[in-house]
Amino acid sequence: MTGGVAFEALNNAGRSNRKLIVILNDNQMSISGNVGALSRHLNDLRTEDRYLEAKKDVKKLLDRFPDSEPVVDRIKRTKNRIKYLFIPGVMFEEFGFKYIGPVDGNNISELISVLNRAKKINGPVLVHVKTKKGRGYKYAEQNPSAYHGVGAFDLKTGKTINKSVLPTYSEVFGKTLVKLAESDKKIVAVSAAMGNGTGLTEFSEKYPDRFFDVGIAEQHAVSFSGGLAKSGFKPVFAVYSTFLQRAYDEIMQDVCLQNLHVVFAVDRAGIVGGDGETHQGIFDLSYFSHMPNMTLMLPKNGAELEKMLEFAVNKFDGPVAIRYPRGNVSKEFAENTSEIEYGKGEVLLDGRDIAILAAGTVCDTAMEVYNKLTNDGYTPMLVNLRFVKPVDEQLIKTVCHKCRYVFSIEDNVYEGGAGMIILQTLNCMGELDKVKFRSFALPDKFIEHGTKNELYKRYGLDSGSIYDEIKGLIDQD
């Protein structure tokens, strides 16, 4: 309900006067419900058929008098004042809805009874249902945020099964931001109801006055961050890739157009696996890449994420996004992370003839392909792009002078992604007649539910599939 579009929909539906039942699931994570004896009494009253009939009778009585009658005007004003004083949910009535509630949503028989009553009302009805998140499982009740989306866990203990000893990218981000904030009071964190999921729990506890949770309102979060930046703060907005899409216009108009120093920590970028089509973060690279003034970075591992966040917060002035995936950090190249230089990539392993350009954490996959090619007797070059906007044109030129075959790997759709940007760069440089280029990216479609490994293999982004494609292309020559 904190998203403006929900209120727009209520306003539109309320004016339609059609039979419509809206169920507001209030699990104490958003709108607070009325409590106590009066609330229960009013709830019983408003769901009673005799109350609805009485309301109709009063309306019929008033309709028999001309509106100009002073007594009618007084009765109407008195009725409205009483309604505002005693009836919960009057806001929804102003939208044109009959309000019923709060109702115990965990009491199935009561809920069915209320819904049956709601069906008898001619016109739009809003049923305010109170529920408890995680009801019936004590560990979920005690920590509802942690059980919002879970993997395999032990039912008896509530603990995650086979939890990696390596931290997640979200945890690395959160701890790094806390560390940076210790020495800079201008650093503030913004969340859209995902503080725990994005790794901001420690920050919110340590710096409550510098942590802002705006609720499920990503558009406002972006504009709010822009306002903070304009006021001299260093806002870091941590958000899941899929949810940031809602704020496209605000990123463009309220941050990029103003060229404001807002840091977008884009969590769950790329394939997220089990959450399915709606949550795959496979479009952010594409929409960020065409925004003027925007800078886009992609870390290859946790150590590089730390350095990129420090660079974005303390050594940069303008809109900047850092995209990183769900899951545990990579150990690959952990001891080989050089300082960040604006717009510059890095050669991880030098070579010739074949170049693999990796965008972000797919460096792991690229390394596996590198090893397979090395076993075949080739000496490929492995490049970590680091920046996709701007892309390192000088590095690409160097690659083209040393290699005949150039390949890029990313976990974004091809349209507007790293591969397309590299292809355009090669074309502008006049290098396409000298090298053969192939991009490995996700197709132009919504990616279904599945594990990361399953989906990478299905869409040709696993190391085996990429190796086969590269080997096939080389063998054809």
Residue pairs with C-beta under 8 A, 6 or more apart in sequence:
1 7
1 24
1 30
1 31
2 30
2 193
2 214
2 215
2 216
2 217
3 216
3 217
3 246
4 217
4 219
4 220
7 95
10 22
10 92
10 95
10 97
10 126
11 95
11 96
13 20
13 22
13 95
13 96
13 97
13 124
14 95
14 96
14 97
14 124
15 96
16 124
17 96
17 123
17 124
18 123
18 124
19 121
19 122
19 123
19 124
20 123
20 124
20 125
21 115
21 118
21 119
21 124
21 125
21 126
21 127
22 97
22 124
22 125
22 126
22 127
23 126
23 127
23 129
24 31
24 101
24 126
24 127
24 128
24 129
25 105
25 129
25 131
26 32
26 33
26 102
26 105
26 128
26 129
26 130
26 131
27 130
27 131
27 132
27 133
27 144
28 130
28 132
28 133
29 133
29 144
29 193
30 215
30 216
33 39
33 88
33 101
33 102
33 128
33 130
34 42
34 88
34 102
38 86
39 88
39 102
42 86
42 87
42 88
43 88
43 100
43 101
43 102
43 103
45 51
46 87
46 99
46 100
46 101
47 100
47 103
47 114
47 117
49 117
49 120
52 98
52 121
58 79
62 72
62 75
62 76
65 71
65 72
66 72
67 73
83 90
83 93
84 90
87 93
87 99
88 99
88 101
88 102
88 128
89 99
89 101
89 126
89 128
90 99
92 99
92 126
92 128
93 99
96 123
96 124
97 123
97 124
97 125
97 126
98 118
98 121
98 123
98 124
98 125
98 126
99 125
99 126
99 128
100 114
100 117
100 118
100 125
100 126
100 127
100 128
101 126
101 127
101 128
101 129
101 130
102 128
102 129
102 130
103 110
103 111
103 114
103 127
103 128
103 129
103 130
104 110
104 111
104 129
104 130
105 111
105 129
105 130
105 131
106 131
106 132
106 135
111 129
114 127
115 127
118 125
118 127
132 141
133 140
133 141
133 144
133 147
134 140
134 141
134 142
134 144
134 147
135 141
137 147
137 158
138 158
139 147
139 157
139 158
140 147
140 158
145 196
145 197
146 196
148 197
149 197
149 275
150 160
151 160
151 161
151 274
152 160
152 161
152 162
153 159
153 160
153 161
154 160
154 161
164 328
166 302
166 328
166 329
166 331
167 175
167 302
167 328
167 329
168 199
168 326
168 327
168 328
168 329
169 267
169 302
169 305
169 324
169 325
169 326
169 327
169 328
169 329
170 197
170 198
170 199
170 267
170 326
171 199
172 199
172 302
172 305
172 306
172 329
173 198
173 199
173 238
173 265
173 267
173 305
173 309
173 324
174 198
174 199
174 200
174 201
174 202
174 203
175 199
175 202
176 305
176 306
176 309
176 310
177 187
177 189
177 199
177 200
177 203
177 236
177 265
177 309
177 313
178 202
178 203
178 206
178 207
180 187
180 309
180 310
180 313
180 314
181 187
181 189
181 203
181 206
181 207
181 210
184 234
184 313
184 314
185 210
186 232
186 233
186 234
187 210
187 233
187 234
187 236
187 313
188 210
188 211
188 212
188 228
188 233
188 234
188 235
188 236
189 200
189 203
189 204
189 207
189 210
189 211
189 212
189 235
189 236
189 237
189 238
190 212
190 213
190 214
190 221
190 224
190 225
190 228
190 235
190 236
190 237
190 238
191 198
191 200
191 204
191 211
191 212
191 213
191 214
191 221
191 237
191 238
191 239
192 213
192 214
192 215
192 216
192 217
192 218
192 221
192 237
192 239
192 243
193 213
193 214
193 215
193 216
194 238
194 239
194 240
194 243
195 201
195 204
195 211
195 213
195 238
197 240
197 267
198 238
198 239
198 240
198 265
198 267
199 238
199 267
200 211
200 238
203 210
203 211
204 211
204 213
212 224
214 220
214 221
214 224
218 239
218 243
218 244
218 246
218 247
219 246
219 247
219 249
219 250
220 250
221 237
221 239
221 247
222 237
222 247
222 250
222 251
222 254
222 255
222 262
223 250
223 254
224 235
225 235
225 237
225 255
225 262
226 235
226 250
226 254
226 255
226 258
226 260
226 262
228 235
228 262
229 235
229 255
229 260
229 261
229 262
230 258
230 260
234 261
234 263
234 313
235 262
235 263
236 263
236 265
236 309
236 313
237 262
237 263
237 264
237 265
238 265
238 267
239 264
239 265
239 266
239 267
240 266
240 267
240 268
240 279
240 281
241 266
241 267
241 268
241 269
241 270
241 281
241 282
241 283
241 284
241 323
242 268
242 272
242 278
242 279
242 280
242 281
244 251
244 264
244 266
244 284
245 283
245 284
245 287
248 287
251 264
251 291
251 294
251 319
252 291
254 260
255 262
255 319
256 291
256 292
256 293
256 294
256 319
257 292
257 293
259 293
259 318
259 319
260 318
260 319
261 316
261 317
261 318
261 319
261 320
262 319
262 320
263 309
263 312
263 313
263 320
263 321
263 322
264 319
264 320
264 321
264 322
265 309
265 322
265 324
266 281
266 284
266 321
266 322
266 323
266 324
267 324
267 326
268 279
268 281
268 325
268 326
269 281
269 284
269 285
269 323
269 324
269 325
269 360
269 411
269 412
270 280
270 281
270 282
270 323
270 325
270 326
270 360
270 361
270 362
270 411
270 412
271 280
271 281
271 282
271 325
271 411
271 442
271 447
271 452
271 455
271 456
272 279
272 280
272 281
272 325
272 326
272 452
273 326
273 449
273 450
273 451
273 452
273 455
274 449
274 450
274 451
275 449
276 448
276 449
277 446
277 447
277 448
277 449
280 446
280 447
281 323
281 325
282 411
282 412
282 413
282 442
282 447
283 412
283 413
284 321
284 323
284 412
285 296
285 298
285 323
285 359
285 388
285 410
285 412
285 416
285 417
285 418
286 412
286 413
286 415
286 416
286 417
287 416
288 294
288 296
288 321
288 323
288 389
289 296
289 388
289 389
289 416
289 417
289 421
290 416
291 319
293 318
293 319
294 319
294 320
294 321
294 389
295 316
295 318
295 319
295 320
295 321
295 342
295 387
295 389
295 390
296 320
296 321
296 323
296 387
296 388
296 389
297 308
297 311
297 312
297 320
297 321
297 322
297 323
297 340
297 386
297 387
297 388
298 322
298 323
298 324
298 359
298 360
298 361
298 385
298 386
298 387
298 388
299 305
299 307
299 308
299 322
299 324
299 360
299 361
299 386
300 330
300 332
300 333
300 337
300 358
300 360
300 361
300 363
300 364
300 384
300 386
301 329
301 330
301 331
301 332
301 333
301 334
301 337
301 361
301 363
302 329
302 330
302 334
303 329
303 334
303 337
304 337
304 340
304 386
305 322
305 324
305 329
307 337
307 339
307 340
308 322
308 340
308 386
309 322
310 340
311 340
311 342
312 320
312 322
315 340
316 342
323 360
324 360
324 361
325 360
325 361
325 411
327 452
330 361
330 363
330 364
332 363
332 364
332 367
333 348
333 363
333 367
333 384
336 348
338 346
340 386
342 387
343 387
343 390
343 391
343 392
344 386
344 387
344 392
344 395
345 357
345 383
345 384
345 385
345 386
345 387
345 391
345 392
345 395
346 383
346 384
346 386
347 381
347 382
347 383
347 384
347 395
348 363
348 367
348 382
348 383
348 384
349 370
349 380
349 381
349 382
350 381
351 378
351 379
351 380
351 381
351 382
351 402
351 403
352 379
352 381
352 402
352 403
353 378
353 379
353 380
353 402
353 403
353 404
353 405
354 373
354 378
354 379
354 380
354 381
354 403
354 404
354 405
354 407
354 470
354 474
355 380
355 381
355 382
355 383
355 399
355 402
355 403
355 405
355 406
355 407
356 366
356 369
356 370
356 380
356 381
356 382
356 383
356 407
356 408
356 409
357 383
357 385
357 396
357 399
357 406
357 407
357 408
357 409
357 418
357 422
358 365
358 366
358 382
358 383
358 384
358 385
358 408
358 409
358 410
359 385
359 388
359 408
359 409
359 410
359 411
359 412
359 417
359 418
360 385
360 410
360 411
361 411
362 409
362 410
362 411
362 461
363 382
363 384
365 409
365 456
365 461
365 462
365 463
365 466
366 382
366 409
367 382
368 463
368 467
369 409
369 463
369 466
369 467
369 470
370 380
370 382
372 463
372 467
373 380
373 467
373 470
373 471
374 380
376 471
381 399
381 402
381 403
383 395
383 399
385 391
385 392
385 408
385 418
386 392
388 417
388 418
388 421
389 421
391 418
391 421
391 422
391 425
393 425
393 429
396 422
396 425
396 426
396 429
396 431
397 429
397 431
399 406
400 406
400 426
400 429
400 431
400 434
400 435
403 435
404 434
404 435
404 436
405 435
405 436
405 438
405 470
405 473
405 474
406 422
406 426
406 435
406 436
406 437
406 438
407 437
407 438
407 439
407 440
407 466
407 470
408 418
408 419
408 422
408 437
408 438
408 439
408 440
408 441
409 440
409 441
409 461
409 466
410 417
410 418
410 419
410 439
410 440
410 441
411 441
411 442
411 461
412 418
412 441
412 442
413 441
413 442
413 443
413 444
414 420
414 439
414 441
414 442
414 443
414 444
415 444
417 439
417 441
418 439
418 441
419 439
419 440
419 441
420 439
422 437
422 439
423 432
423 437
423 439
426 432
426 435
426 437
436 473
436 477
438 469
438 470
438 473
440 460
440 461
440 466
440 469
441 461
442 459
442 461
443 459
447 455
447 459
448 455
450 458
453 462
455 461
456 462
457 464
457 465
460 466
460 469
